[in-house]
Amino acid sequence: MAEWMDRLAGMIGVNPWTVHAFLILLGAQLVDFVYRRFMNRIARLAERSVNLWDDALVYAGKRPISVLIWGQGLLMAARVVAPHTEVILFSPDLLAMTQQLLLVFNATWLLFRLVTGFEEAYVHLQQERDRGIDLTTVSVLARIVRIAVVLTGVLTILSILNIPISGLLAAGGVGGIAIGLAARDLLANFFGGLTVFMDRPFGVGDWVRSPDRDIEGVVHKIGWRVTTIIKFDRRPMYVPNATFTTITVENPSRMTHRRINEHIGVRYDDFAAVRAIVDEIRAMLQQREDIATDQTLMVHFDRFGASSLDIMVYCFTRTTVWAEYHAVREDVLLTIGEIIERHGAEIAFPTRTLKIDAVPPEPAGLEDGQ
């Protein structure tokens, strides 16, 4: 092989090591071409499969390994050229360090893309199965893993470059104190967002409200600094994440039932029919499929009101959807009105009775017209 390259170099009038380096680069290009064709074939097969994890593997390995092939080819060619030149870039120590940096960089890049591919595949798979997953949590976990991969790669590269990490960490600690004092609100919002991600009091799409602040709407996005809430009048509200560590947050989206709590008054003249009305309303609610009979259900004569006999109706609907709840509540109230009418009674409204005991006599000695 060496004699053949020597003869070829003599024929074209160049040094043999030049031909050797050129053939190495040509071989790297050929290997990269074969690898790309192979990966394109694998990618087409992966697209046809039901499993999405193979798509993530193809996405992760396609570009980093191609760069690794070219990088190794360049380094091998540089080692051939190194004995014949005094350029410092071709020194053995520098080439060995460059090879280590190339391997670490490509490994970090591959893992970064692998996490991204797995994230996309998982989200797509869960959406196809109609599972109610919290996309924000999945995105945050993937982001944390990617940050860990990048930090590991950076620390490894610093170690290869013989940069003392301890001194860097000490300098970073002093700088971190200064930055922390200058950006307390930013850090508070960051850790507030981290608390939201860990405790998960709400997720994207949830209806939230706070009795402590004028905050109510649907969560649109949970960021590292602020949470975007779309109010019911469609105005966006940007709430700093630190706020959620100091206020009470209600999440009506996670309720299991919705409550109907009404007081319905009938006239005092209809007192004789109250017991029958109460019994029929109770039976009606117990027979309805849209009323949760396994929850508290109470229908009782509650009090003697100022101008009515008040009947308490307390129950829960099975649905938690706002529009469906109001439809059920409307039908329940109309049915109660029909029951009251069926018993010959009437729903009371505020009235006032003026009672006069006696008419005072006219003064004596007064004649008509005086």
Residue pairs with C-beta under 8 A, 6 or more apart in sequence:
2 16
5 16
5 19
5 20
5 23
6 16
8 19
9 15
9 16
9 18
9 19
12 19
15 84
17 80
17 81
17 83
17 84
20 80
21 77
21 78
21 80
21 81
22 77
24 73
24 76
24 77
24 80
25 73
25 74
25 77
27 73
28 69
28 70
28 72
28 73
28 74
28 76
29 70
29 73
31 69
31 73
32 66
32 69
32 70
35 65
35 66
35 69
36 62
36 66
39 58
39 61
39 62
42 54
42 58
43 55
43 58
43 62
46 54
46 55
46 57
46 58
47 55
52 121
52 124
52 125
53 118
53 121
55 117
55 121
56 114
56 117
56 118
56 120
56 121
57 114
57 117
59 113
59 116
59 117
60 110
60 111
60 113
60 114
60 116
60 117
61 110
61 113
61 114
63 109
63 113
64 106
64 107
64 109
64 110
64 113
65 106
65 110
67 106
67 109
68 102
68 103
68 106
71 102
71 106
72 99
72 102
75 95
75 98
75 99
75 102
78 89
78 90
78 95
79 90
79 92
79 95
81 90
82 90
82 91
82 92
82 95
88 94
97 160
97 161
100 160
101 157
101 160
101 161
104 153
104 156
104 157
104 160
105 153
105 157
107 153
108 149
108 150
108 152
108 153
108 156
111 149
112 146
112 149
112 150
115 142
115 145
115 146
115 149
116 142
116 146
118 142
119 138
119 139
119 142
122 138
123 133
123 135
123 138
126 133
127 133
134 200
134 203
134 204
135 204
136 197
136 203
136 204
136 221
136 222
137 197
137 200
137 203
140 197
155 165
158 165
158 168
159 165
180 187
185 240
185 242
186 225
188 240
188 242
188 245
189 224
189 225
189 226
189 240
189 241
189 242
190 224
190 225
190 241
191 241
191 242
191 245
192 240
192 241
192 242
192 243
192 244
192 245
193 222
193 223
193 224
193 225
193 227
193 241
195 241
195 244
195 245
196 202
196 222
196 227
196 241
196 244
197 222
201 208
201 244
201 249
201 251
202 208
202 219
202 249
202 251
202 253
203 219
203 222
204 219
204 220
204 221
204 222
205 218
205 219
205 253
206 218
206 219
206 251
206 253
206 254
207 216
207 217
207 218
207 219
207 251
207 252
207 253
208 215
208 216
208 217
208 218
208 219
208 229
208 249
208 250
208 251
208 252
208 253
209 215
209 216
209 217
209 249
209 250
209 252
210 216
210 247
210 248
210 249
210 250
211 248
211 250
212 247
212 248
213 243
213 247
215 229
215 237
215 239
215 243
215 247
216 229
216 231
216 232
217 229
217 230
217 231
217 232
217 237
218 229
218 230
218 232
219 227
219 228
219 229
220 228
220 229
220 230
220 236
221 227
221 228
222 228
222 241
223 241
224 241
225 240
225 241
226 238
226 239
226 240
226 241
227 238
227 239
227 241
227 244
228 236
228 237
228 238
228 239
229 236
229 237
229 238
229 239
230 236
230 237
231 237
253 320
255 320
256 320
257 292
257 295
257 316
257 317
257 318
257 320
258 316
258 317
258 319
258 320
258 325
259 314
259 315
259 316
259 317
260 313
260 314
260 315
260 316
260 317
260 328
260 329
260 332
261 313
261 314
262 312
262 313
262 314
262 333
263 302
263 310
263 311
263 312
263 313
264 310
264 311
264 313
264 336
264 340
264 347
265 305
265 307
265 308
265 309
265 310
265 311
265 347
265 348
266 273
266 274
266 277
266 308
266 309
266 311
266 340
266 345
266 346
266 347
266 348
267 308
267 309
267 345
267 346
267 347
267 348
268 307
268 308
268 309
268 348
270 309
270 343
270 344
270 345
270 346
271 309
273 343
273 344
273 345
274 301
274 309
274 311
274 345
275 301
276 343
277 311
277 339
277 340
277 343
277 345
278 299
278 300
278 301
278 311
280 339
280 343
281 299
281 311
281 313
281 336
281 339
282 297
282 299
284 335
284 336
284 339
285 291
285 293
285 297
285 299
285 313
285 315
285 332
286 293
286 297
288 332
289 318
290 317
290 318
290 319
290 328
291 297
291 315
291 316
291 317
291 318
291 328
291 332
292 315
292 316
292 317
292 318
295 315
295 316
296 314
296 315
296 316
297 314
297 315
297 316
298 312
298 313
298 314
298 315
299 311
299 312
299 313
299 314
299 315
300 311
300 312
301 309
301 310
301 311
301 312
302 310
302 311
302 312
303 310
304 310
305 348
306 350
307 348
307 349
307 350
307 351
307 352
308 348
308 349
309 348
313 332
313 336
315 332
317 324
317 325
317 328
317 329
319 325
319 328
337 347
340 346
340 347
